[in-house]
């Protein structure tokens, strides 16, 4: 019998094509914006997580502000011993400016040791990272981020070439694979040199100590962090003086933030779904009024109240489901456009398909039920008299 | 078949109380062709609504085929209309976006008749009323007389015992009106009980019995021979 109701309702929708299509617009916009924003948010989450993971998920980041010089000179080796760390690198950073095509370009200079490449999970496209020999002997070797060669050495060989940093010549020994931008800035605009150079180039940099540690394994991250914390707290009584966090903590915070943002945006977008639903209710009420006579005829011919109710409810649901399908198509096209013009890879999953159908059917039922009830409650005599 | 006892129907319009039916008692038997006549305001439309189970009495009793109608609720009345009564209206009341055959099938849909059977029966009925070649036409593509014949086919869909026609020729010219009445006459001679509500004496001539209403009461109830001597 449901098939019959569906057929009747479908015929009525088809009989009023233009109106039905216009009515779907609200649902189309609502579903499209909710699905698109959710997919965009999810893609952004995946993207961010991938980027952070590429840096190394066992990474622990420590920054210390030691103005009084409370830490002993041997602090680094002491931490290494106490926390049983195998790979770590201190970093002292600064910037240098270069003239490129008449404008200034800032390049981040990071003084690191030979372990930094491992700790930060760097891959090389050309040459090698700084090695123990470079660092121990303070050799003028430099490793470039992926954007630097084209910028500073256009149309020339890069490896073995000379780069002047603060007036000192350095020999390029390697180029790092593209890494993108993250919370520490544009990784591809960085260059890496042995740390002792930066200590002299940027003497102020020494007060703020930054170092990177790789925990032995993911399970050891918390243990390593607590050992480092306990060592630092011996010398630095205020916990404001040092900050220590792991890659997975950053990942967690970022993920929570992104999820919140996605929910918020989807929430705002779903207002348009409600507006669309009210539009449906409005049109259905007009439809019921216009078709009072039809309802009267159907009742005279033997339609029960429930049959009229179901007919009009199904009509509303057909209209909103149609809107949901169109909305899904629109968001699919939108996703393709966003993917092609930005770095985001927006993917509509099956959950989006399912969700848009659930949304649109629910909207149809919620906002269709009142007009359908109005229709079913009409008295046959009154309805037949309606002109 | 139809037994109406002391039926009243009262409408309240604000402070105005209108007694549309004021104590009507009558019996209609199977196979009769009855015309209910009277000037406008006489209560004939109200009586038709009561007989057609579209409306309920204020007081009195209405028994249709042993069913005490006043004891039934809206949905049960819908079933009774569906099964027992075939309606023919002055304005045809066909659904404009559906074809002739779809209109005829509608009462069978509500009777939950299978689709194949519905199509067969509807086609058969349209053949009977002479519209075998117009089945897929929409009402707007048919003349008034053709539309009324579609609605007669629809009235016959569930084989009701009673055909209830409200001014069936009111929207037709006299020639097509006669054709429609002849069709009703044929149905009557095939055993259907036909009740026609009309203000037109010419229409009433086709009936075997003429009930005249005035001010909500039965003014006269005469056999054809008595009316047109």
HADDOCK unambig.tbl for C-alpha pairs under 7 A between the chains (distance, minus, plus):
assign (segid A and resid 15 and name CA) (segid B and resid 97 and name CA) 6.28 0.50 0.50
assign (segid A and resid 294 and name CA) (segid B and resid 95 and name CA) 6.60 0.50 0.50
assign (segid A and resid 297 and name CA) (segid B and resid 93 and name CA) 6.61 0.50 0.50
assign (segid A and resid 299 and name CA) (segid B and resid 78 and name CA) 6.54 0.50 0.50
assign (segid A and resid 300 and name CA) (segid B and resid 54 and name CA) 6.77 0.50 0.50
assign (segid A and resid 300 and name CA) (segid B and resid 81 and name CA) 6.59 0.50 0.50
assign (segid A and resid 301 and name CA) (segid B and resid 81 and name CA) 6.40 0.50 0.50
assign (segid A and resid 301 and name CA) (segid B and resid 82 and name CA) 5.35 0.50 0.50
assign (segid A and resid 301 and name CA) (segid B and resid 107 and name CA) 5.40 0.50 0.50
assign (segid A and resid 302 and name CA) (segid B and resid 78 and name CA) 4.40 0.50 0.50
assign (segid A and resid 302 and name CA) (segid B and resid 79 and name CA) 5.48 0.50 0.50
assign (segid A and resid 302 and name CA) (segid B and resid 81 and name CA) 5.51 0.50 0.50
assign (segid A and resid 302 and name CA) (segid B and resid 82 and name CA) 4.10 0.50 0.50
assign (segid A and resid 302 and name CA) (segid B and resid 107 and name CA) 6.42 0.50 0.50
assign (segid A and resid 302 and name CA) (segid B and resid 110 and name CA) 6.14 0.50 0.50
assign (segid A and resid 303 and name CA) (segid B and resid 78 and name CA) 5.97 0.50 0.50
assign (segid A and resid 303 and name CA) (segid B and resid 110 and name CA) 5.79 0.50 0.50
assign (segid A and resid 304 and name CA) (segid B and resid 75 and name CA) 5.06 0.50 0.50
assign (segid A and resid 304 and name CA) (segid B and resid 78 and name CA) 5.69 0.50 0.50
assign (segid A and resid 305 and name CA) (segid B and resid 75 and name CA) 6.43 0.50 0.50
assign (segid A and resid 380 and name CA) (segid B and resid 54 and name CA) 6.03 0.50 0.50
assign (segid A and resid 381 and name CA) (segid B and resid 54 and name CA) 5.89 0.50 0.50
assign (segid A and resid 381 and name CA) (segid B and resid 55 and name CA) 6.62 0.50 0.50
